[in-house]
């Protein structure tokens, strides 16, 4: 079993490294964005490794190593993460677009603070709209909103970026790779 966990860890590190130099029209590349989002999640929710890994990998569909095949990137994230890290990690990453749509609907200050890139992507993702009760009544919904806030904060090119090895240590802890 440890061998399988090491494979997940190595695959995750490879996918994360593939995000260096991949840009989604933000001020940081996708690797720095992933590391920043995970760092914010860890700072705000110490000990919640599932939330940290979901924040780290919520945009995994941007990796050139994954064939996204035209599916929405939140769905790709959910589908890739769930078998590797469990249902909560997959669900949280898969809910980050719904959380954005919801927050933009119910919180004007949130909507006003979105970057231009986020506003454009929100329009492509269906725009500001209430999400159904399958989201808002879900037991992990509050964590999905928190992941979304970490995602939004993780676009500052001047923020100190956590090291990749730190993120892999969190992944290893979550999947049970002994240290």
ChimeraX commands (.cxc) that place a marker at each C-alpha (Angstrom):
marker #1 position 0.00,0.00,0.00 radius 0.5
marker #1 position 2.86,2.39,0.75 radius 0.5
marker #1 position 4.04,1.91,-2.86 radius 0.5
marker #1 position 0.69,3.13,-4.21 radius 0.5
marker #1 position 0.82,6.14,-1.90 radius 0.5
marker #1 position 4.33,6.96,-3.08 radius 0.5
marker #1 position 3.08,6.75,-6.68 radius 0.5
marker #1 position 0.31,9.28,-5.91 radius 0.5
marker #1 position 2.86,11.57,-4.28 radius 0.5
marker #1 position 5.30,11.31,-7.21 radius 0.5
marker #1 position 2.52,11.80,-9.77 radius 0.5
marker #1 position 1.26,14.84,-7.87 radius 0.5
marker #1 position 4.74,16.37,-7.76 radius 0.5
marker #1 position 5.13,15.79,-11.50 radius 0.5
marker #1 position 1.76,17.41,-12.26 radius 0.5
marker #1 position 2.56,20.37,-10.03 radius 0.5
marker #1 position 5.97,20.89,-11.67 radius 0.5
marker #1 position 4.22,20.84,-15.06 radius 0.5
marker #1 position 2.33,23.98,-13.99 radius 0.5
marker #1 position 5.52,26.09,-13.94 radius 0.5
marker #1 position 5.21,28.58,-16.77 radius 0.5
marker #1 position 1.54,27.83,-17.43 radius 0.5
marker #1 position -0.46,31.05,-17.28 radius 0.5
marker #1 position -4.20,31.58,-16.92 radius 0.5
marker #1 position -4.10,35.33,-17.52 radius 0.5
marker #1 position -3.26,36.08,-13.88 radius 0.5
marker #1 position -0.20,37.76,-12.38 radius 0.5
marker #1 position 1.29,34.44,-11.21 radius 0.5
marker #1 position 1.81,31.19,-13.08 radius 0.5
marker #1 position -0.27,28.14,-12.20 radius 0.5
marker #1 position 2.38,26.57,-9.95 radius 0.5
marker #1 position 2.75,29.70,-7.82 radius 0.5
marker #1 position -1.05,30.05,-7.79 radius 0.5
marker #1 position -1.42,26.47,-6.53 radius 0.5
marker #1 position 1.26,26.89,-3.85 radius 0.5
marker #1 position -0.15,30.23,-2.70 radius 0.5
marker #1 position -3.70,28.85,-2.46 radius 0.5
marker #1 position -2.45,25.88,-0.42 radius 0.5
marker #1 position -0.40,28.16,1.82 radius 0.5
marker #1 position -3.40,30.35,2.56 radius 0.5
marker #1 position -5.54,27.29,3.28 radius 0.5
marker #1 position -2.89,25.92,5.66 radius 0.5
marker #1 position -2.57,29.26,7.46 radius 0.5
marker #1 position -6.33,29.70,7.84 radius 0.5
marker #1 position -7.12,26.05,8.66 radius 0.5
marker #1 position -4.09,24.39,10.24 radius 0.5
marker #1 position -4.40,20.62,10.29 radius 0.5
marker #1 position -6.98,20.37,7.50 radius 0.5
marker #1 position -4.73,18.63,4.99 radius 0.5
marker #1 position -7.70,17.76,2.78 radius 0.5
marker #1 position -8.57,21.43,2.34 radius 0.5
marker #1 position -4.90,22.28,1.74 radius 0.5
marker #1 position -4.53,19.60,-0.96 radius 0.5
marker #1 position -7.83,20.63,-2.57 radius 0.5
marker #1 position -6.58,24.23,-2.67 radius 0.5
marker #1 position -3.23,23.07,-4.03 radius 0.5
marker #1 position -4.80,21.09,-6.87 radius 0.5
marker #1 position -8.09,22.87,-7.61 radius 0.5
marker #1 position -6.75,24.02,-11.02 radius 0.5
marker #1 position -4.99,20.74,-11.86 radius 0.5
marker #1 position -6.82,20.70,-15.21 radius 0.5
marker #1 position -4.42,23.39,-16.41 radius 0.5
marker #1 position -1.57,20.89,-16.34 radius 0.5
marker #1 position -0.34,19.97,-19.80 radius 0.5
marker #1 position -0.04,16.39,-18.48 radius 0.5
marker #1 position -3.81,16.03,-18.15 radius 0.5
marker #1 position -6.02,15.65,-21.16 radius 0.5
marker #1 position -8.90,17.87,-20.10 radius 0.5
marker #1 position -10.90,16.91,-23.23 radius 0.5
marker #1 position -13.07,20.00,-23.18 radius 0.5
marker #1 position -14.61,19.29,-19.78 radius 0.5
marker #1 position -14.97,22.18,-17.31 radius 0.5
marker #1 position -11.79,22.48,-15.27 radius 0.5
marker #1 position -13.59,22.06,-11.95 radius 0.5
marker #1 position -15.01,18.74,-13.15 radius 0.5
marker #1 position -11.58,17.60,-14.33 radius 0.5
marker #1 position -10.16,18.47,-10.90 radius 0.5
marker #1 position -12.90,16.53,-9.10 radius 0.5
marker #1 position -12.48,13.51,-11.36 radius 0.5
marker #1 position -8.68,13.47,-11.05 radius 0.5
marker #1 position -8.50,14.16,-7.31 radius 0.5
marker #1 position -11.23,11.90,-5.94 radius 0.5
marker #1 position -9.60,8.52,-6.65 radius 0.5
marker #1 position -6.22,9.78,-5.43 radius 0.5
marker #1 position -7.19,11.77,-2.33 radius 0.5
marker #1 position -10.75,10.82,-1.46 radius 0.5
marker #1 position -14.21,12.29,-1.86 radius 0.5
marker #1 position -13.77,15.43,0.25 radius 0.5
marker #1 position -10.68,16.65,-1.63 radius 0.5
marker #1 position -12.34,15.95,-4.98 radius 0.5
marker #1 position -15.61,17.56,-3.97 radius 0.5
marker #1 position -13.95,20.70,-2.59 radius 0.5
marker #1 position -11.87,21.25,-5.73 radius 0.5
marker #1 position -14.88,20.46,-7.88 radius 0.5
marker #1 position -16.95,23.05,-6.02 radius 0.5
marker #1 position -14.62,26.02,-6.44 radius 0.5
marker #1 position -16.46,27.40,-9.49 radius 0.5
marker #1 position -19.88,26.99,-7.86 radius 0.5
marker #1 position -18.50,28.75,-4.78 radius 0.5
marker #1 position -17.31,31.67,-6.92 radius 0.5
marker #1 position -20.69,31.98,-8.65 radius 0.5
marker #1 position -22.44,31.85,-5.27 radius 0.5
marker #1 position -20.19,34.38,-3.55 radius 0.5
marker #1 position -20.52,36.78,-6.48 radius 0.5
marker #1 position -24.32,36.45,-6.17 radius 0.5
marker #1 position -24.65,36.92,-2.40 radius 0.5
marker #1 position -21.72,39.21,-1.54 radius 0.5
marker #1 position -21.36,42.42,-3.53 radius 0.5
marker #1 position -18.02,43.25,-1.90 radius 0.5
marker #1 position -16.72,39.87,-3.09 radius 0.5
marker #1 position -18.00,40.48,-6.63 radius 0.5
marker #1 position -16.48,43.96,-6.70 radius 0.5
marker #1 position -13.07,42.62,-5.60 radius 0.5
marker #1 position -12.77,40.01,-8.38 radius 0.5
marker #1 position -9.88,40.53,-10.77 radius 0.5
marker #1 position -10.67,41.29,-14.41 radius 0.5
marker #1 position -9.57,37.78,-15.30 radius 0.5
marker #1 position -11.91,36.31,-12.69 radius 0.5
marker #1 position -14.79,38.39,-14.00 radius 0.5
marker #1 position -14.16,37.08,-17.53 radius 0.5
marker #1 position -13.87,33.48,-16.37 radius 0.5
marker #1 position -17.02,33.90,-14.26 radius 0.5
marker #1 position -18.91,34.88,-17.40 radius 0.5
marker #1 position -17.59,31.78,-19.20 radius 0.5
marker #1 position -18.59,29.63,-16.22 radius 0.5
marker #1 position -22.22,30.69,-16.34 radius 0.5
marker #1 position -22.05,34.07,-14.63 radius 0.5
marker #1 position -23.28,35.25,-11.29 radius 0.5
marker #1 position -26.05,32.93,-10.24 radius 0.5
marker #1 position -27.45,31.29,-7.17 radius 0.5
marker #1 position -26.38,27.70,-6.84 radius 0.5
marker #1 position -28.80,24.98,-5.90 radius 0.5
marker #1 position -29.31,23.39,-2.53 radius 0.5
marker #1 position -27.18,20.42,-3.56 radius 0.5
marker #1 position -24.28,22.83,-3.02 radius 0.5
marker #1 position -25.32,25.10,-0.19 radius 0.5
marker #1 position -26.69,22.29,1.98 radius 0.5
marker #1 position -23.69,20.07,1.43 radius 0.5
marker #1 position -21.72,19.43,4.65 radius 0.5
marker #1 position -18.49,20.61,2.99 radius 0.5
marker #1 position -19.94,23.80,1.50 radius 0.5
marker #1 position -18.35,26.14,4.04 radius 0.5
marker #1 position -14.94,24.60,3.29 radius 0.5
marker #1 position -15.58,25.08,-0.45 radius 0.5
marker #1 position -16.25,28.77,0.17 radius 0.5
marker #1 position -13.01,28.96,2.11 radius 0.5
marker #1 position -11.11,27.25,-0.72 radius 0.5
marker #1 position -12.59,29.84,-3.09 radius 0.5
marker #1 position -11.34,32.67,-0.91 radius 0.5
marker #1 position -7.87,31.12,-0.85 radius 0.5
marker #1 position -8.04,30.75,-4.64 radius 0.5
marker #1 position -8.89,34.43,-5.05 radius 0.5
marker #1 position -6.13,35.54,-2.68 radius 0.5
marker #1 position -3.53,33.41,-4.49 radius 0.5
marker #1 position -2.96,35.80,-7.39 radius 0.5
marker #1 position -0.52,38.26,-5.83 radius 0.5
marker #1 position 2.89,38.25,-7.56 radius 0.5
marker #1 position 4.43,39.89,-4.48 radius 0.5
marker #1 position 3.25,37.27,-1.97 radius 0.5
marker #1 position 5.82,34.85,-0.58 radius 0.5
marker #1 position 5.27,31.50,-2.32 radius 0.5
marker #1 position 5.54,28.31,-0.26 radius 0.5
marker #1 position 8.09,25.76,-1.46 radius 0.5
marker #1 position 7.00,22.80,-3.55 radius 0.5
marker #1 position 8.61,20.38,-1.08 radius 0.5
marker #1 position 6.33,21.74,1.67 radius 0.5
marker #1 position 3.26,21.03,-0.48 radius 0.5
marker #1 position 4.46,17.51,-1.24 radius 0.5
marker #1 position 4.93,16.91,2.49 radius 0.5
marker #1 position 1.25,17.78,2.97 radius 0.5
marker #1 position 0.31,15.42,0.13 radius 0.5
marker #1 position 2.45,12.68,1.70 radius 0.5
marker #1 position 0.82,13.19,5.07 radius 0.5
marker #1 position -2.64,13.00,3.55 radius 0.5
marker #1 position -2.01,9.80,1.59 radius 0.5
marker #1 position 0.00,8.16,4.36 radius 0.5
marker #1 position 3.53,8.13,2.98 radius 0.5
marker #1 position 5.80,7.52,5.98 radius 0.5
marker #1 position 8.53,10.05,6.63 radius 0.5
marker link #1:1,2 radius 0.2
marker link #1:2,3 radius 0.2
marker link #1:3,4 radius 0.2
marker link #1:4,5 radius 0.2
marker link #1:5,6 radius 0.2
marker link #1:6,7 radius 0.2
marker link #1:7,8 radius 0.2
marker link #1:8,9 radius 0.2
marker link #1:9,10 radius 0.2
marker link #1:10,11 radius 0.2
marker link #1:11,12 radius 0.2
marker link #1:12,13 radius 0.2
marker link #1:13,14 radius 0.2
marker link #1:14,15 radius 0.2
marker link #1:15,16 radius 0.2
marker link #1:16,17 radius 0.2
marker link #1:17,18 radius 0.2
marker link #1:18,19 radius 0.2
marker link #1:19,20 radius 0.2
marker link #1:20,21 radius 0.2
marker link #1:21,22 radius 0.2
marker link #1:22,23 radius 0.2
marker link #1:23,24 radius 0.2
marker link #1:24,25 radius 0.2
marker link #1:25,26 radius 0.2
marker link #1:26,27 radius 0.2
marker link #1:27,28 radius 0.2
marker link #1:28,29 radius 0.2
marker link #1:29,30 radius 0.2
marker link #1:30,31 radius 0.2
marker link #1:31,32 radius 0.2
marker link #1:32,33 radius 0.2
marker link #1:33,34 radius 0.2
marker link #1:34,35 radius 0.2
marker link #1:35,36 radius 0.2
marker link #1:36,37 radius 0.2
marker link #1:37,38 radius 0.2
marker link #1:38,39 radius 0.2
marker link #1:39,40 radius 0.2
marker link #1:40,41 radius 0.2
marker link #1:41,42 radius 0.2
marker link #1:42,43 radius 0.2
marker link #1:43,44 radius 0.2
marker link #1:44,45 radius 0.2
marker link #1:45,46 radius 0.2
marker link #1:46,47 radius 0.2
marker link #1:47,48 radius 0.2
marker link #1:48,49 radius 0.2
marker link #1:49,50 radius 0.2
marker link #1:50,51 radius 0.2
marker link #1:51,52 radius 0.2
marker link #1:52,53 radius 0.2
marker link #1:53,54 radius 0.2
marker link #1:54,55 radius 0.2
marker link #1:55,56 radius 0.2
marker link #1:56,57 radius 0.2
marker link #1:57,58 radius 0.2
marker link #1:58,59 radius 0.2
marker link #1:59,60 radius 0.2
marker link #1:60,61 radius 0.2
marker link #1:61,62 radius 0.2
marker link #1:62,63 radius 0.2
marker link #1:63,64 radius 0.2
marker link #1:64,65 radius 0.2
marker link #1:65,66 radius 0.2
marker link #1:66,67 radius 0.2
marker link #1:67,68 radius 0.2
marker link #1:68,69 radius 0.2
marker link #1:69,70 radius 0.2
marker link #1:70,71 radius 0.2
marker link #1:71,72 radius 0.2
marker link #1:72,73 radius 0.2
marker link #1:73,74 radius 0.2
marker link #1:74,75 radius 0.2
marker link #1:75,76 radius 0.2
marker link #1:76,77 radius 0.2
marker link #1:77,78 radius 0.2
marker link #1:78,79 radius 0.2
marker link #1:79,80 radius 0.2
marker link #1:80,81 radius 0.2
marker link #1:81,82 radius 0.2
marker link #1:82,83 radius 0.2
marker link #1:83,84 radius 0.2
marker link #1:84,85 radius 0.2
marker link #1:85,86 radius 0.2
marker link #1:86,87 radius 0.2
marker link #1:87,88 radius 0.2
marker link #1:88,89 radius 0.2
marker link #1:89,90 radius 0.2
marker link #1:90,91 radius 0.2
marker link #1:91,92 radius 0.2
marker link #1:92,93 radius 0.2
marker link #1:93,94 radius 0.2
marker link #1:94,95 radius 0.2
marker link #1:95,96 radius 0.2
marker link #1:96,97 radius 0.2
marker link #1:97,98 radius 0.2
marker link #1:98,99 radius 0.2
marker link #1:99,100 radius 0.2
marker link #1:100,101 radius 0.2
marker link #1:101,102 radius 0.2
marker link #1:102,103 radius 0.2
marker link #1:103,104 radius 0.2
marker link #1:104,105 radius 0.2
marker link #1:105,106 radius 0.2
marker link #1:106,107 radius 0.2
marker link #1:107,108 radius 0.2
marker link #1:108,109 radius 0.2
marker link #1:109,110 radius 0.2
marker link #1:110,111 radius 0.2
marker link #1:111,112 radius 0.2
marker link #1:112,113 radius 0.2
marker link #1:113,114 radius 0.2
marker link #1:114,115 radius 0.2
marker link #1:115,116 radius 0.2
marker link #1:116,117 radius 0.2
marker link #1:117,118 radius 0.2
marker link #1:118,119 radius 0.2
marker link #1:119,120 radius 0.2
marker link #1:120,121 radius 0.2
marker link #1:121,122 radius 0.2
marker link #1:122,123 radius 0.2
marker link #1:123,124 radius 0.2
marker link #1:124,125 radius 0.2
marker link #1:125,126 radius 0.2
marker link #1:126,127 radius 0.2
marker link #1:127,128 radius 0.2
marker link #1:128,129 radius 0.2
marker link #1:129,130 radius 0.2
marker link #1:130,131 radius 0.2
marker link #1:131,132 radius 0.2
marker link #1:132,133 radius 0.2
marker link #1:133,134 radius 0.2
marker link #1:134,135 radius 0.2
marker link #1:135,136 radius 0.2
marker link #1:136,137 radius 0.2
marker link #1:137,138 radius 0.2
marker link #1:138,139 radius 0.2
marker link #1:139,140 radius 0.2
marker link #1:140,141 radius 0.2
marker link #1:141,142 radius 0.2
marker link #1:142,143 radius 0.2
marker link #1:143,144 radius 0.2
marker link #1:144,145 radius 0.2
marker link #1:145,146 radius 0.2
marker link #1:146,147 radius 0.2
marker link #1:147,148 radius 0.2
marker link #1:148,149 radius 0.2
marker link #1:149,150 radius 0.2
marker link #1:150,151 radius 0.2
marker link #1:151,152 radius 0.2
marker link #1:152,153 radius 0.2
marker link #1:153,154 radius 0.2
marker link #1:154,155 radius 0.2
marker link #1:155,156 radius 0.2
marker link #1:156,157 radius 0.2
marker link #1:157,158 radius 0.2
marker link #1:158,159 radius 0.2
marker link #1:159,160 radius 0.2
marker link #1:160,161 radius 0.2
marker link #1:161,162 radius 0.2
marker link #1:162,163 radius 0.2
marker link #1:163,164 radius 0.2
marker link #1:164,165 radius 0.2
marker link #1:165,166 radius 0.2
marker link #1:166,167 radius 0.2
marker link #1:167,168 radius 0.2
marker link #1:168,169 radius 0.2
marker link #1:169,170 radius 0.2
marker link #1:170,171 radius 0.2
marker link #1:171,172 radius 0.2
marker link #1:172,173 radius 0.2
marker link #1:173,174 radius 0.2
marker link #1:174,175 radius 0.2
marker link #1:175,176 radius 0.2
marker link #1:176,177 radius 0.2
marker link #1:177,178 radius 0.2
marker link #1:178,179 radius 0.2
view
